[in-house]
Amino acid sequence: MSSPAPSLRFLLSHPAHFLALGFGSGLAPVAPGTFGTLVAIPLAIALRGRFDDLGYALAVAFLFVVGIAVSQITARDLGVADHGSIVWDEVVAFLVVLFFVGDDWRWIAVAFALFRFFDIVKPPPIRAVDARLENGFGVMADDLLAAGYTLVSLAVLRRVLG
């Protein structure tokens, strides 16, 4: 990625940037996606405290749609289709995972590790989606696929471990 890392000034210059950069977690000098993924945990706790399952799911769907727009705006302003500092996609995708994982911190930790693995490695078709869709939807979609891989892996693990 040849584009320089965005600054605090950039983060605060537009509400879309603030959200797309995960409230500042995307400014982390190393592993911004990991820090962005962590942002989902307190958000999930807040959503669970405020909504039932349907409300949580609707809120995440809304945040996904908002993510398309804020990712597109921020990518345009950074001049890179999927800049590493844009982490709202990780936040929303991990919120999906956390919906199914529940409140057990051991499973949350396993889910976190699996999600980061799939988001970084990008097994098929994630890499193809990431490469072909260079817009806000593409930014959001590849992480949703990583969430799907994570959920399938968790289901297998739970089945195997009893």
C-alpha positions as a LaTeX table, in Angstrom:
\begin{tabular}{lrrr}
\hline
Residue & $x$ (\AA) & $y$ (\AA) & $z$ (\AA) \\
\hline
Met1 & 0.00 & 0.00 & 0.00 \\
Ser2 & 1.67 & 3.18 & $-1.16$ \\
Ser3 & $-0.69$ & 5.66 & 0.44 \\
Pro4 & 0.54 & 7.11 & 3.74 \\
Ala5 & $-1.29$ & 6.38 & 6.95 \\
Pro6 & $-4.02$ & 8.89 & 7.72 \\
Ser7 & $-3.56$ & 11.34 & 10.56 \\
Leu8 & $-5.66$ & 12.34 & 13.53 \\
Arg9 & $-6.59$ & 15.45 & 11.54 \\
Phe10 & $-7.91$ & 13.23 & 8.73 \\
Leu11 & $-9.85$ & 11.10 & 11.23 \\
Leu12 & $-11.61$ & 14.17 & 12.62 \\
Ser13 & $-12.09$ & 15.93 & 9.27 \\
His14 & $-15.32$ & 14.10 & 8.36 \\
Pro15 & $-17.82$ & 11.93 & 10.28 \\
Ala16 & $-17.42$ & 9.22 & 7.62 \\
His17 & $-13.68$ & 9.06 & 8.31 \\
Phe18 & $-14.25$ & 8.80 & 12.06 \\
Leu19 & $-16.55$ & 5.83 & 11.55 \\
Ala20 & $-14.61$ & 4.16 & 8.71 \\
Leu21 & $-11.41$ & 4.35 & 10.78 \\
Gly22 & $-13.16$ & 2.62 & 13.67 \\
Phe23 & $-13.24$ & 5.62 & 16.04 \\
Gly24 & $-9.47$ & 5.91 & 15.62 \\
Ser25 & $-8.52$ & 2.24 & 15.89 \\
Gly26 & $-7.59$ & 2.28 & 12.21 \\
Leu27 & $-4.81$ & 4.74 & 13.02 \\
Ala28 & $-2.86$ & 2.00 & 14.84 \\
Pro29 & 0.64 & 1.91 & 13.33 \\
Val30 & 0.61 & $-1.90$ & 13.19 \\
Ala31 & $-2.29$ & $-4.30$ & 12.66 \\
Pro32 & $-5.08$ & $-1.72$ & 12.37 \\
Gly33 & $-7.51$ & $-4.47$ & 11.34 \\
Thr34 & $-6.83$ & $-6.29$ & 14.58 \\
Phe35 & $-7.49$ & $-3.14$ & 16.60 \\
Gly36 & $-10.63$ & $-2.50$ & 14.55 \\
Thr37 & $-11.87$ & $-6.01$ & 15.23 \\
Leu38 & $-11.44$ & $-5.40$ & 18.97 \\
Val39 & $-13.76$ & $-2.37$ & 18.71 \\
Ala40 & $-16.60$ & $-4.77$ & 17.94 \\
Ile41 & $-16.47$ & $-6.36$ & 21.39 \\
Pro42 & $-17.66$ & $-3.35$ & 23.45 \\
Leu43 & $-20.09$ & $-2.47$ & 20.66 \\
Ala44 & $-21.59$ & $-5.98$ & 20.84 \\
Ile45 & $-21.93$ & $-5.66$ & 24.62 \\
Ala46 & $-23.69$ & $-2.32$ & 24.15 \\
Leu47 & $-26.01$ & $-3.72$ & 21.47 \\
Arg48 & $-26.88$ & $-6.74$ & 23.63 \\
Gly49 & $-27.64$ & $-4.46$ & 26.56 \\
Arg50 & $-29.95$ & $-2.32$ & 24.45 \\
Phe51 & $-31.64$ & $-4.71$ & 22.01 \\
Asp52 & $-33.08$ & $-8.20$ & 21.73 \\
Asp53 & $-31.75$ & $-10.51$ & 18.99 \\
Leu54 & $-33.85$ & $-8.94$ & 16.26 \\
Gly55 & $-32.79$ & $-5.43$ & 17.27 \\
Tyr56 & $-29.13$ & $-6.49$ & 17.35 \\
Ala57 & $-29.39$ & $-8.05$ & 13.88 \\
Leu58 & $-31.17$ & $-4.99$ & 12.46 \\
Ala59 & $-28.58$ & $-2.68$ & 14.02 \\
Val60 & $-25.74$ & $-4.68$ & 12.45 \\
Ala61 & $-27.51$ & $-4.65$ & 9.07 \\
Phe62 & $-27.85$ & $-0.86$ & 9.37 \\
Leu63 & $-24.17$ & $-0.54$ & 10.34 \\
Phe64 & $-23.25$ & $-2.63$ & 7.29 \\
Val65 & $-25.16$ & $-0.32$ & 4.95 \\
Val66 & $-23.65$ & 2.75 & 6.62 \\
Gly67 & $-20.27$ & 1.04 & 6.28 \\
Ile68 & $-20.63$ & 0.87 & 2.51 \\
Ala69 & $-21.06$ & 4.64 & 2.35 \\
Val70 & $-18.39$ & 5.63 & 4.88 \\
Ser71 & $-15.86$ & 3.21 & 3.38 \\
Gln72 & $-16.49$ & 4.61 & $-0.10$ \\
Ile73 & $-16.08$ & 8.21 & 1.08 \\
Thr74 & $-12.97$ & 7.48 & 3.11 \\
Ala75 & $-11.38$ & 5.36 & 0.37 \\
Arg76 & $-11.98$ & 8.17 & $-2.12$ \\
Asp77 & $-10.44$ & 10.75 & 0.19 \\
Leu78 & $-7.43$ & 8.51 & 0.92 \\
Gly79 & $-7.00$ & 7.66 & $-2.76$ \\
Val80 & $-6.92$ & 3.90 & $-2.07$ \\
Ala81 & $-9.86$ & 1.55 & $-2.68$ \\
Asp82 & $-9.39$ & $-0.49$ & 0.52 \\
His83 & $-6.83$ & 1.33 & 2.66 \\
Gly84 & $-5.68$ & $-0.70$ & 5.67 \\
Ser85 & $-6.80$ & 2.01 & 8.06 \\
Ile86 & $-10.43$ & 1.51 & 7.00 \\
Val87 & $-11.53$ & $-0.95$ & 9.68 \\
Trp88 & $-15.29$ & $-0.47$ & 9.89 \\
Asp89 & $-15.58$ & $-3.61$ & 7.76 \\
Glu90 & $-13.81$ & $-5.62$ & 10.48 \\
Val91 & $-15.97$ & $-4.05$ & 13.18 \\
Val92 & $-19.26$ & $-4.91$ & 11.48 \\
Ala93 & $-18.21$ & $-8.39$ & 10.35 \\
Phe94 & $-17.03$ & $-9.30$ & 13.83 \\
Leu95 & $-20.32$ & $-7.99$ & 15.24 \\
Val96 & $-21.98$ & $-10.65$ & 13.06 \\
Val97 & $-19.69$ & $-13.31$ & 14.53 \\
Leu98 & $-20.32$ & $-12.09$ & 18.08 \\
Phe99 & $-24.08$ & $-12.32$ & 17.53 \\
Phe100 & $-23.68$ & $-16.10$ & 17.25 \\
Val101 & $-20.81$ & $-16.59$ & 19.71 \\
Gly102 & $-22.54$ & $-15.19$ & 22.77 \\
Asp103 & $-20.90$ & $-13.99$ & 25.98 \\
Asp104 & $-18.38$ & $-16.74$ & 26.72 \\
Trp105 & $-14.95$ & $-15.05$ & 26.64 \\
Arg106 & $-13.18$ & $-18.27$ & 25.65 \\
Trp107 & $-15.29$ & $-18.60$ & 22.51 \\
Ile108 & $-14.94$ & $-14.87$ & 21.82 \\
Ala109 & $-11.15$ & $-15.28$ & 21.93 \\
Val110 & $-11.27$ & $-18.29$ & 19.60 \\
Ala111 & $-13.64$ & $-16.43$ & 17.26 \\
Phe112 & $-11.33$ & $-13.40$ & 17.30 \\
Ala113 & $-8.30$ & $-15.51$ & 16.33 \\
Leu114 & $-10.21$ & $-17.33$ & 13.58 \\
Phe115 & $-11.69$ & $-14.14$ & 12.17 \\
Arg116 & $-8.31$ & $-12.41$ & 12.04 \\
Phe117 & $-6.81$ & $-15.50$ & 10.38 \\
Phe118 & $-9.46$ & $-15.61$ & 7.64 \\
Asp119 & $-9.39$ & $-11.83$ & 7.17 \\
Ile120 & $-5.60$ & $-11.85$ & 6.72 \\
Val121 & $-5.21$ & $-15.07$ & 4.68 \\
Lys122 & $-8.31$ & $-14.42$ & 2.53 \\
Pro123 & $-9.06$ & $-17.96$ & 1.31 \\
Pro124 & $-11.20$ & $-18.32$ & $-1.82$ \\
Pro125 & $-13.49$ & $-16.62$ & $-2.64$ \\
Ile126 & $-12.53$ & $-13.83$ & $-0.21$ \\
Arg127 & $-9.40$ & $-12.80$ & $-2.14$ \\
Ala128 & $-11.35$ & $-12.68$ & $-5.41$ \\
Val129 & $-14.10$ & $-10.51$ & $-3.89$ \\
Asp130 & $-11.46$ & $-8.24$ & $-2.34$ \\
Ala131 & $-9.71$ & $-7.85$ & $-5.71$ \\
Arg132 & $-12.81$ & $-7.40$ & $-7.90$ \\
Leu133 & $-15.02$ & $-5.10$ & $-5.87$ \\
Glu134 & $-13.16$ & $-1.84$ & $-5.42$ \\
Asn135 & $-15.92$ & 0.19 & $-3.82$ \\
Gly136 & $-17.57$ & 0.54 & $-0.42$ \\
Phe137 & $-19.52$ & $-2.68$ & $-0.89$ \\
Gly138 & $-16.33$ & $-4.56$ & $-1.76$ \\
Val139 & $-14.60$ & $-3.22$ & 1.34 \\
Met140 & $-17.45$ & $-4.51$ & 3.51 \\
Ala141 & $-18.19$ & $-7.76$ & 1.64 \\
Asp142 & $-14.82$ & $-9.52$ & 1.95 \\
Asp143 & $-14.91$ & $-9.24$ & 5.74 \\
Leu144 & $-18.44$ & $-10.60$ & 5.81 \\
Leu145 & $-17.10$ & $-13.67$ & 3.99 \\
Ala146 & $-14.32$ & $-13.96$ & 6.61 \\
Ala147 & $-17.08$ & $-13.87$ & 9.24 \\
Gly148 & $-18.81$ & $-16.73$ & 7.42 \\
Tyr149 & $-15.63$ & $-18.82$ & 7.43 \\
Thr150 & $-15.24$ & $-18.04$ & 11.13 \\
Leu151 & $-18.77$ & $-19.14$ & 11.97 \\
Val152 & $-18.45$ & $-22.40$ & 10.05 \\
Ser153 & $-15.12$ & $-23.10$ & 11.78 \\
Leu154 & $-16.65$ & $-22.36$ & 15.19 \\
Ala155 & $-19.56$ & $-24.70$ & 14.45 \\
Val156 & $-17.12$ & $-27.49$ & 13.57 \\
Leu157 & $-15.04$ & $-26.83$ & 16.68 \\
Arg158 & $-18.08$ & $-26.87$ & 18.94 \\
Arg159 & $-19.26$ & $-30.12$ & 17.35 \\
Val160 & $-15.84$ & $-31.77$ & 17.72 \\
Leu161 & $-15.27$ & $-30.52$ & 21.28 \\
Gly162 & $-18.78$ & $-31.44$ & 22.35 \\
\hline
\end{tabular}
